[in-house]
């Protein structure tokens, strides 16, 4: 119903697209001993992820999130506003 009124997709509607894109990006992190977990998508279309393994404690994690994962997810799903790293 919300999409009919505003023409925009809801968080629930883009979640499968986002999860598929995460699965496509994941091997790049796994190659370096890391990984990521999907946490949620909020109402502002911010995707919340948690980096794990080597990526979770890497000093370059913010760069990975913003320049890698966020760029990839925005290309795959233009509705995504940003990617937010959740800490443990």
Residue frames as a rotation matrix with the C-alpha (Angstrom) as fourth column:
UNK 1
0.571 0.821 0.000 0.00
0.821 -0.571 0.000 0.00
0.000 0.000 -1.000 0.00
UNK 2
0.439 -0.463 -0.770 2.79
0.174 -0.798 0.578 2.45
-0.882 -0.387 -0.269 0.88
UNK 3
-0.630 -0.711 0.311 4.48
0.416 0.029 0.909 1.82
-0.655 0.702 0.277 -2.47
UNK 4
-0.094 0.685 0.723 1.25
0.987 -0.031 0.157 2.63
0.130 0.728 -0.673 -4.32
UNK 5
0.820 0.460 -0.341 0.97
0.533 -0.831 0.158 5.99
-0.211 -0.311 -0.927 -2.59
UNK 6
0.561 -0.670 -0.486 4.61
-0.268 -0.702 0.660 7.11
-0.783 -0.240 -0.574 -2.61
UNK 7
0.870 -0.264 -0.416 6.10
-0.369 0.210 -0.905 5.02
0.326 0.941 0.085 -5.42
UNK 8
-0.157 -0.960 0.234 8.86
-0.899 0.041 -0.435 3.94
0.408 -0.278 -0.869 -3.04
UNK 9
0.153 0.118 -0.981 9.60
0.078 0.988 0.131 0.45
0.985 -0.097 0.142 -1.79
UNK 10
0.824 0.158 0.545 9.46
-0.524 -0.154 0.837 -0.44
0.216 -0.975 -0.044 1.87
UNK 11
-0.145 -0.904 0.402 12.31
-0.980 0.186 0.066 -1.89
-0.134 -0.384 -0.913 3.91
UNK 12
0.058 0.245 0.968 10.59
-0.281 0.934 -0.219 -5.28
-0.958 -0.260 0.123 3.83
UNK 13
0.934 0.353 0.056 10.38
-0.030 0.233 -0.972 -5.15
-0.356 0.906 0.228 0.04
UNK 14
0.591 -0.765 -0.255 14.06
-0.650 -0.264 -0.713 -4.38
0.479 0.587 -0.653 -0.49
UNK 15
0.339 -0.481 0.809 15.34
-0.777 0.342 0.528 -6.80
-0.530 -0.808 -0.258 2.15
UNK 16
0.698 -0.105 0.709 15.57
0.278 0.951 -0.133 -9.81
-0.660 0.290 0.693 -0.22
UNK 17
0.862 -0.403 0.308 17.46
0.192 -0.301 -0.934 -7.69
0.469 0.864 -0.182 -2.78
UNK 18
0.476 -0.684 0.553 19.86
-0.829 -0.558 0.023 -6.43
0.293 -0.469 -0.833 -0.11
UNK 19
0.458 -0.276 0.845 20.46
-0.481 0.723 0.496 -9.92
-0.748 -0.634 0.199 1.28
UNK 20
0.847 -0.147 0.511 21.20
0.475 0.640 -0.603 -11.27
-0.239 0.754 0.612 -2.20
UNK 21
0.713 -0.609 0.349 23.68
-0.167 -0.630 -0.759 -8.43
0.682 0.482 -0.550 -2.84
UNK 22
0.430 -0.545 0.720 25.34
-0.884 -0.090 0.459 -9.11
-0.186 -0.833 -0.521 0.52
UNK 23
0.626 -0.153 0.765 25.75
0.032 0.985 0.171 -12.76
-0.779 -0.083 0.622 -0.47
UNK 24
0.859 -0.314 0.404 27.33
0.446 0.072 -0.892 -11.68
0.251 0.947 0.202 -3.75
UNK 25
0.543 -0.658 0.522 29.80
-0.513 -0.752 -0.414 -9.34
0.665 -0.043 -0.746 -1.98
UNK 26
0.864 -0.064 0.499 30.59
-0.451 0.344 0.824 -11.71
-0.225 -0.937 0.269 0.90
UNK 27
0.792 -0.597 0.124 33.37
0.610 0.767 -0.199 -13.72
0.024 0.234 0.972 -0.91
UNK 28
0.331 -0.687 0.647 35.50
0.099 -0.657 -0.748 -10.55
0.939 0.311 -0.149 -1.10
UNK 29
0.375 -0.143 0.916 35.49
-0.870 -0.395 0.295 -10.32
0.320 -0.907 -0.273 2.69
UNK 30
0.924 0.032 0.381 35.92
-0.195 0.896 0.398 -14.06
-0.329 -0.443 0.834 3.18
UNK 31
0.698 -0.714 0.054 39.04
0.368 0.292 -0.883 -13.99
0.615 0.636 0.467 1.01
UNK 32
-0.160 -0.745 0.648 40.64
-0.319 -0.582 -0.748 -11.84
0.934 -0.326 -0.145 3.74
UNK 33
-0.745 -0.151 -0.650 39.36
0.437 0.626 -0.646 -13.95
0.504 -0.766 -0.400 6.64
UNK 34
-0.887 0.459 -0.049 36.30
-0.280 -0.619 -0.734 -11.84
-0.368 -0.637 0.678 7.38
UNK 35
-0.585 0.788 0.191 32.59
0.741 0.425 0.519 -11.85
0.328 0.446 -0.833 6.79
UNK 36
-0.885 0.382 0.267 29.47
-0.442 -0.870 -0.221 -9.79
0.148 -0.313 0.938 7.46
UNK 37
-0.659 0.742 -0.125 26.05
0.736 0.601 -0.311 -10.39
-0.155 -0.297 -0.942 8.95
UNK 38
-0.440 0.652 0.618 22.83
0.100 -0.648 0.755 -8.67
0.892 0.394 0.220 7.96
UNK 39
-0.934 0.166 -0.315 21.23
0.307 -0.075 -0.949 -7.03
-0.181 -0.983 0.020 11.02
UNK 40
0.042 0.992 -0.116 18.33
0.724 -0.111 -0.680 -4.95
-0.688 -0.056 -0.723 9.69
UNK 41
-0.647 -0.066 0.759 17.04
0.576 -0.695 0.431 -2.21
0.499 0.716 0.488 7.43
UNK 42
-0.605 0.437 -0.665 15.55
0.489 -0.455 -0.744 0.77
-0.628 -0.776 0.061 9.21
UNK 43
0.391 0.915 0.100 12.71
0.696 -0.223 -0.683 3.02
-0.602 0.337 -0.724 8.00
UNK 44
0.538 -0.289 -0.792 15.23
-0.443 -0.896 0.027 5.48
-0.718 0.336 -0.610 6.52
UNK 45
0.987 -0.101 -0.129 16.56
-0.046 0.581 -0.813 2.69
0.157 0.808 0.568 4.27
UNK 46
0.093 -0.967 0.239 19.84
-0.975 -0.138 -0.177 2.41
0.204 -0.216 -0.955 6.15
UNK 47
0.654 0.028 -0.756 21.21
-0.081 0.996 -0.034 -1.14
0.752 0.083 0.654 6.05
UNK 48
0.440 -0.473 0.763 22.72
-0.893 -0.142 0.426 -2.26
-0.093 -0.869 -0.485 9.36
UNK 49
0.653 -0.347 -0.673 25.53
-0.068 0.858 -0.509 -4.83
0.754 0.378 0.537 9.09
UNK 50
0.745 -0.516 0.424 27.98
-0.476 0.035 0.879 -6.40
-0.468 -0.856 -0.219 11.49
UNK 51
0.343 -0.729 -0.592 31.48
-0.660 0.262 -0.705 -7.22
0.669 0.632 -0.391 10.26
UNK 52
0.892 -0.028 0.451 32.88
-0.325 0.654 0.683 -10.45
-0.314 -0.756 0.574 11.69
UNK 53
0.695 -0.693 0.190 36.13
0.718 0.681 -0.143 -12.38
-0.031 0.236 0.971 11.68
UNK 54
-0.346 -0.937 -0.050 39.19
0.919 -0.349 0.183 -10.44
-0.189 0.018 0.982 10.57
UNK 55
-0.369 0.261 0.892 36.97
0.473 -0.773 0.422 -7.63
0.800 0.578 0.161 9.27
UNK 56
0.636 0.730 -0.252 35.37
0.556 -0.206 0.805 -7.04
0.536 -0.652 -0.537 12.66
UNK 57
0.657 -0.458 -0.599 38.61
0.493 -0.340 0.801 -5.82
-0.570 -0.822 0.002 14.22
UNK 58
-0.070 -0.702 0.709 40.27
0.996 -0.089 0.009 -4.36
0.057 0.707 0.705 11.14
UNK 59
-0.367 -0.117 -0.923 41.24
0.401 -0.915 -0.044 -0.68
-0.839 -0.386 0.383 11.29
UNK 60
-0.970 0.006 -0.242 40.04
-0.218 -0.449 0.867 -0.35
-0.103 0.894 0.437 7.68
UNK 61
-0.610 0.778 0.148 36.50
0.722 0.623 -0.299 -1.59
-0.326 -0.076 -0.942 8.51
UNK 62
0.089 0.667 -0.740 34.88
0.159 -0.742 -0.651 1.83
-0.983 -0.060 -0.172 8.06
UNK 63
-0.420 -0.329 -0.845 36.47
-0.746 -0.405 0.529 2.19
-0.517 0.853 -0.075 4.63
UNK 64
-0.992 0.079 0.101 35.33
0.116 0.889 0.443 -1.31
-0.054 0.451 -0.891 3.70
UNK 65
-0.276 0.955 -0.109 31.76
0.707 0.125 -0.696 -0.51
-0.651 -0.269 -0.710 4.75
UNK 66
0.258 0.439 -0.860 31.53
-0.066 -0.880 -0.469 2.87
-0.964 0.178 -0.198 3.01
UNK 67
-0.142 -0.419 -0.897 33.65
-0.870 -0.379 0.314 2.45
-0.472 0.825 -0.311 -0.12
UNK 68
-0.954 -0.241 -0.176 33.02
-0.295 0.848 0.441 -1.24
0.043 0.472 -0.880 -0.70
UNK 69
-0.722 0.692 0.013 29.83
0.653 0.687 -0.320 -2.64
-0.230 -0.223 -0.947 0.73
UNK 70
-0.085 0.741 -0.666 27.76
0.193 -0.644 -0.740 0.56
-0.977 -0.191 -0.089 0.64
UNK 71
-0.424 -0.129 -0.896 28.70
-0.759 -0.490 0.430 1.34
-0.494 0.862 0.109 -2.95
UNK 72
-0.985 0.016 -0.173 27.90
-0.081 0.838 0.539 -2.23
0.154 0.545 -0.824 -4.00
UNK 73
-0.542 0.831 -0.123 24.53
0.714 0.378 -0.590 -2.29
-0.443 -0.408 -0.798 -2.20
UNK 74
-0.092 0.497 -0.863 23.49
-0.178 -0.861 -0.477 1.10
-0.980 0.110 0.167 -3.61
UNK 75
-0.689 -0.185 -0.701 24.25
-0.714 0.002 0.700 -0.16
-0.128 0.983 -0.133 -7.12
UNK 76
-0.936 0.311 -0.166 22.25
0.270 0.935 0.228 -3.33
0.226 0.169 -0.959 -6.51
UNK 77
0.020 0.955 -0.296 19.38
0.984 0.034 0.176 -1.56
0.179 -0.295 -0.939 -4.76
UNK 78
-0.511 -0.305 0.804 19.12
0.381 -0.918 -0.106 2.22
0.771 0.252 0.585 -5.33
UNK 79
0.548 0.798 0.250 16.64
0.062 -0.337 0.939 2.55
0.834 -0.499 -0.234 -2.45
UNK 80
0.383 -0.490 -0.783 19.46
0.918 0.300 0.261 1.95
0.107 -0.819 0.564 0.04
UNK 81
0.958 -0.008 0.287 20.41
-0.041 -0.993 0.108 5.24
0.284 -0.116 -0.952 1.71
UNK 82
0.095 -0.963 0.253 23.54
-0.886 -0.198 -0.419 4.13
0.454 -0.184 -0.872 3.57
UNK 83
0.414 -0.077 -0.907 25.22
0.269 0.962 0.041 1.21
0.870 -0.261 0.419 5.32
UNK 84
0.411 -0.187 0.892 25.76
-0.817 -0.509 0.270 1.40
0.404 -0.840 -0.362 9.05
UNK 85
-0.310 -0.594 -0.742 28.26
-0.070 0.793 -0.605 -0.81
0.948 -0.136 -0.287 10.87
UNK 86
0.766 0.544 0.343 26.86
-0.445 0.062 0.894 -2.35
0.465 -0.837 0.289 14.04
UNK 87
-0.399 -0.905 0.147 29.32
-0.710 0.204 -0.674 -3.26
0.580 -0.374 -0.724 16.74
UNK 88
-0.319 0.225 -0.920 29.06
0.352 0.930 0.106 -6.33
0.880 -0.290 -0.376 18.95
